[in-house]
Amino acid sequence: MLDKIITVYLAGVTAEEFEYKGQRFLPKPIHVSPLIFRGFTCSSGCGGCCPRFSLDYLPNDLAPSNLTERAVKISGRNVKVFSDLQMDHNNHFCRHLDAKSGRCKQYTRRPFACDFELIRFLHYKEKVVIMQKLFGRGWAMKRIDGEQGAKCEMLDTDPYWLAEVQRKLDGLTQWANHFGLRTRIALISSWVTSGPHARPLLISAEELEVR
């Protein structure tokens, strides 16, 4: 999931050009939809969003033991992260998913990529749209009962979910700072805190200061 953090999340909010794995990422205008404040359910007996993938942590994260240290190159800089690559088992699901309940057995130490769901960054040629929505192919996700179809559902917003959006953005800021990238997350956070939330937040590719 490290690639997703860098090429989807950080690329979506970057305020400067950067390079990763031979690909250049440039700032784009950002449209943040009020739908980012929606909540969601996470039903037991599902586990659809918990297949086996790398679990990635920053050096100071609360993390499980026995992680692999990795050097990630961003614009020629080597940056240290720690990962459970899950290459030592062939199970379809993450090693931390409880096979009976469909719940995470290390929820309090879950990596950022798991925690950041269901915030979506939709990349288009001329802009990035940020909102909260269900998985695009949730219908195809394999559940622990062997059936298909993620069970999560969207909920109306309330103060708890608004605070959750801000908490997750704070987590994204930590990743950006660790990689030494300037972003426009502060502009989004200011809007989350102060509103107005009746219309989308529009951020140009050049904006850096909180208005």
N, C-alpha and C positions, 0 to 999 in steps of 0.2 A: 504493500500500500504506500510505500515511500514515493513511488513515482506519481501516484495520485495526489499526494500532499503537495508535491513540487509543481507538477505540470497542470493541475486543475485548480487547487486552492491558492497556492502562492502566485501562480501565473495569473490568476484571476484578479488579484488585488495589488500586484506589483506596481510600483511607481517608477521603476527603472528597468532598463533592458538587462536580462541575464541569460546565461547559457547553461544548459544541462543536457548531457548526453548528446552533444552535437546539435541541439536544437536551440534556436534563439526565441526568447519570449519577450514581447513588447507590451507596454501598458496599453490597455484599451479602455474606452468609456465603460462605466459600471452602472447598471440599473438594478437597484435593490428593491424588490417587491415587498409591499406590506405583508405578503403571504409568508415572509420569513418568520413571522411571529406565531404561526400556527403550531399547535402542539401535536403529539402523536401518541398512539398506544403502542405497546410492545407486549404482545400476547405470549403467554407460556405455550409450550408445545410447538414452537415454530422454529427458530434458529435459521430462518431463510437467509438472513444477511450475514451469517457466520461461517462461510466456507473457509477452507484453509488458505491463508495468505500471510505475508510477512507482517509481524507486529512490531512497530517501530517506536522508539522512545528517545527523548532528549537525555543528555547525561544526568540532569538533575531531577528527572521524572521519578515518581513512585512507580517502580517497575518490578516484575518478577526477576528471579535470579537466572543465571546461565544464558545470558544474552550474548550475541556476537557483536563485537565492535566493528563498525564499518566506517570507511572514509568516503564521504560523498563529495564529488567535485562540482562546485557551483562557480561558473565564470572563472575557472582556473584556481579557485580556492578549495582546499580540502577541509571538509567539515565533518566532525565526528558525530555519529549516531549509534544507537544500540538496537539490535533487532533480534527477534525470534523468527528465523526464516522458515520454521516448520518444515524443514526438508527431511526430518528423521521419521516421519510417519506418512502413511498414504491415505489416511481417512479424508473423506470429502470435507468434513467439518473441522473447524478450529479445535486445537487440543484443549481449549479452556471451555468449550461448550458442554454443558451437562446433557448427556444423551437422553435422559428421562424427562427433564423439565424444559429443556430448550433455553435455559438461562445461563448467563456467563458466570463461571466459577471464580473469576478474578475481576469482577465488575469494578471494584474500587481501584484497581490497577490497570484498567483497560487503556489501551493506547489511544492517542489523539484521533487517529483515523476512525476508530469505532465510535468514540465519543461525539465526533462532529456530525455524524448522521442525524437527521435527514436533511441537513442544509445542502442545497444543490447549487453548483456553479455551472451554468449553461453557457458554453463558449460558442459565440458566433463570430463571423469574420470581422464585424465592425464593433462588437460590444460583448460584454459579459453580463448575464442576468443572474442575480442571486435571489433565491427563494427557498422555501421549505416545502417539499413535496415528496410523495411516495416514490419508491423505486420504479424506474421506467419499465423494467422487465421483472417487476415483482411477481408477476403471474408465473414466471418460469423458475423461480427460486425453489430449490429443493428443501423441504422441511425434514425435521428429525423423524416424523412419522412415515416418511417415504413419499408423501404426497407433494404436490407442487402448489406454490402460491403463498407469498408472504402474508401474514395475518395482520400486519400493522394497518392502522387507520389514522387519518388526520383528525385533529380536534380544533375547536375554536380557541383563540388566544385568551390568555389571562396573565396576570402579573408574573406568575411562576415561569411561564414559557418565555415571556419577554426577558426575564433575568437569565434564563438559560441561553438565549441567543447571545447576550453580552458575555456570559461566561465562556462560551465556545469561541467567540471572537478573541477573547483574551488569550485563549489557548493558541489560536492561529498566530497571534502577535508574538508569542513566545517562539514559535517555529521560525517566523520571519526574522526575528532578532538573532536567533541562533545561526541562521544562514547569512546574516549580514545584509538583508534586503530591506530597502525602503518600500513601504506600502501605503495604501490609502485606507487601512483598517480604522485609523483614528476618526476619519470622516464618517465611516459607517457607524462606529460606536457612538459618536456624538448624536447622530440621528436616532439611533436606538434609544438613547437616554432622553433626548429632548423632543423628538418628533419634528414636524407633524407626521403622523403615520397614515393619514388618509390617502396619500398619493405616494408613488415610488420616489426613492431618492435617486437622483441622477448625478453622477460624478464624471467629470471629463477626464481624459487621459493625462492631463497636466496638473490637475488639482492635487495639492499636498496639504494645505492648511485646513484646520477645522474652522468652519464658518460660524 
